Amino acid sequence: MIRRKMGYLQFRNDDAPSEAHDLEREGFTVLRGVLSPREAAELAADVHRVFDEFPDDERNPSANAWHMFRYEMLNRSGLCQRAIGHPRILEVIEPLLGEDCHIIANTAWRNPPSKQGVHGGERWHIDAGPHVPLPPGSKWPGDIPHPVFAVGTHIYLQDCGLQDGPTGVIPGSHRSGKTPPPDRLLDDDLNFEGRGVAPIIARAGDVGLFVSDVWHRRMPTQPGDAGRLFLQAHYGRRDIAQRLHTTSMTNQLSESAMARAKSGRERTLIGLHPPMFYDG
């Protein structure tokens, strides 16, 4: 646990919600009933409005299934902006990211029923990192909490059962210092240190949280799949850049500086990065 004092991060040893400890130790947790049924229904209606009013956000040429999501939701919906600042969420993530953590990405997902194999989230992946890569054969020390740099949240706007292809998480895998094995990206039996997948089963109004380094995926759907609808928000430490827009859309560069950057490395050096992880 950490806090920022006089500009610096410091170790925090006071009380924090049990879910913050679960998130730090297991890599994920679930908050039940954060939104009331009425609040969840109102937010769902506004998310549908955004899907209807805004075209597909086609950013990353390597991605697909654009119709399933919309970016920068806090810019498009006051209800979304209010939801991602819910005190129940902040009290869990701030002890891990600092009281000055901020939104780095905010995406709504609307997965239609029975549409498998159409987007990258259905393979085991991490959202960024690993932030502390470890060499082969090494393990994170058990007596040192693993640092958390970014946390993803799913604010569920309709029930998500096992038949709907819920997000599955491998507990403890955020401490692996590795990405999921590339030859097992669709393996339902993947495990880390003997622990297999934990599906996040949720009701509308619940919030699932997971550390960005944890291995996770959308699990296969089953008969009776009703699709998924949730508002996703990623929170990062103050030091991590926002990804609401791509760097080509929003940057701190002059036109002349961008014109002088010819090679790919010259562009990334001055902050013009291709879309990846949170922004694409």
C-alpha positions, -999 to +999 in steps of 0.1 A: +000+000+000+012+035-008+003+072-004+018+104-018+031+129+006+049+161-004+051+148-039+067+115-031+053+080-027+055+065+007+047+032+023+012+031+038+005+009+067-029+022+080-062+005+074-075-001+039-106-020+027-103-057+026-109-056-012-078-035-016-058-063+001-075-089-021-066-069-052-029-066-040-026-102-031-049-121-056-048-096-085-085-092-086-116-085-065-153-079-069-174-051-052-211-061-049-240-037-053-219-005-060-247+008-082-284+004-074-306-012-100-320+022-110-285+036-113-273+007-133-303+009-157-298+047-162-261+042-169-269+014-193-293+035-212-267+063-215-241+039-227-265+026-254-270+063-264-233+068-269-232+037-291-260+051-312-247+086-315-209+080-320-194+059-348-170+031-342-136+042-328-113+026-353-078+033-340-055+003-341-053-014-376-044-047-359-076-048-339-112-056-350-148-058-338-150-020-335-187-021-331-184-037-297-168-007-279-166+030-276-136+049-262-133+080-240-167+075-223-161+102-197-160+127-225-193+115-239-214+109-208-217+127-175-232+096-160-201+076-170-178+102-156-197+101-123-197+063-122-159+060-126-155+084-096-177+063-073-163+065-037-166+028-033-142+022-062-118+049-052-114+037-016-102+004-029-078+015-056-063+047-040-043+027-013-026+008-042-022+036-067-020+067-046-047+094-039-037+112-070-043+083-094-062+091-125-082+076-153-060+065-182-086+048-203-124+046-203-142+022-227-177+009-229-181-027-241-213-041-257-207-078-266-237-092-286-248-128-278-230-157-293-202-137-309-170-156-300-136-154-316-139-118-329-117-097-305-084-100-288-098-100-253-109-136-258-072-148-255-052-148-223-035-114-220-024-087-197-034-050-202+001-037-198+035-047-185+045-068-169+056-038-149+082-058-131+095-084-155+112-114-139+138-137-154+129-174-161+130-195-129+126-166-105+097-158-082+084-127-066+093-127-029+063-138-008+070-113+020+070-083-003+037-070-017+038-067-055+035-031-066+004-021-086+007+004-114-027+002-131-061-013-122-089-021-146-125-021-136-157-035-151-188-017-140-215-043-149-246-029-165-264-062-170-260-096-152-230-116-164-232-153-157-210-183-167-230-187-199-223-151-210-185-155-213-174-137-181-139-123-176-117-151-162-087-142-140-058-164-129-053-155-092-018-144-083-005-143-119+002-106-116+032-116-095+046-138-123+066-111-140+056-127-173+029-127-200+006-157-204+023-185-223+020-177-260+012-214-268-018-215-244-037-183-251-070-201-256-064-228-229-093-230-204-070-250-181-042-224-178-030-220-143-003-202-123+014-220-095-014-245-095-043-220-094-067-220-123-092-196-137-116-177-114-146-164-135-160-130-124-198-137-121-216-104-116-250-088-113-258-054-128-243-028-104-214-049-093-178-039-101-150-062-110-114-049-104-082-065-116-045-055-117-033-048-152-005-074-149-029-103-141-036-129-167-072-126-178-095-132-208-132-135-218-142-171-212-161-190-239-198-185-240-223-213-234-260-219-245-281-190-231-255-164-237-271-129-234-240-109-243-222-085-220-226-048-213-202-030-190-183+003-185-146-003-183-122+021-166-085+019-162-069+038-133-032+044-133-006+060-110+000+097-116+032+088-135+014+068-162+001+087-192-035+089-201-047+070-232-081+085-237-068+097-271-039+083-291-007+103-290-013+113-327-046+130-316-034+146-283+002+155-276+025+183-264+044+187-296+048+215-322+041+209-358+077+214-366+089+189-340+066+163-354+077+170-390+114+165-380+107+130-366+111+107-396+119+073-383+097+052-360+121+056-331+123+093-336+086+095-333+083+073-302+112+093-286+092+125-287+060+108-276+042+097-308+035+061-299+013+037-319-020+027-303-016-003-279-031-016-247-055+010-234-059+033-264-063+007-292 
